[in-house]
Amino acid sequence: MSHAAIFLCAGSGTRMRGAVQDKVLVPLNGQAVVLHSLKAFQEADIIDQIMIVYRDDEQRGQLEEAFASVPHNYTLGWVEGGKERQDSVFNALNELSLLVEYVYIHDCARPCIHPQALRDLHKAVVEDDAAVLAHRVTDTIKKASTRKTLSKRRLKDVPRASLWAMETPQAFAREEIAEAYRRLRLDGLSVTDDTAALAQQGIGVTLVENLTPNPKLTVPGDLPYLEFLLSSRTAAV
């Protein structure tokens, strides 16, 4: 039974507003952001190979250098990303060996993924064919009326008991998620995560509650928090 991870590294990172050249390569707690995901998967010991989605040849060269700096025994594949996230995932799925039975799709801007969370996800996907790491929404959520300005908006409460925030990795039987993405392209539909691709086909996904922080590096202010989380984890070992 072969398991592969897709490492999504091709994002433009526009919300970083030029604070770093490439958010998956910026040093964080002594290593490039992407290498923290590599380390977590190594420790979890759940995959056999990694397909890396890169933005352009320059970034690929930098990623190759980063991966070469850390000992690992994974077979690495490389595929150029597409215009949107779903195009990048589609490209990567098409490049995977047909021997791969399960695939873990991971946004490498989430460097705090914990090895135990990966093991929990592995157990769920083998049992149910589709699983996602997620956490319960604890903030009060409001839906605002549609106006151009933010002043004096009409707010409506959104019950949060049924709300979950999606994380990555999201894991699937390879053929099932590949077929879902093929249908998306045929139907000209857009999605923002992989569970939505399955939802378009009426397929359910198992929620794996993640109790360890797994935030995404999105804006410059996230860097100190991620550094703190990774440093705290290292100190606790």
PyMOL commands that set and color helices and strands:
alter all, ss='L'
color gray80, all
select helices_A, chain A and resi 14-16+33-44+57-68+85-95+115-128+174-187+194-199+222-236
alter helices_A, ss='H'
color red, helices_A
select strands_A, chain A and resi 2-8+27-28+31-32+49-54+75-80+100-107+130-136+141-144+155-158+164-173+206-209
alter strands_A, ss='S'
color yellow, strands_A
deselect
rebuild
show_as cartoon
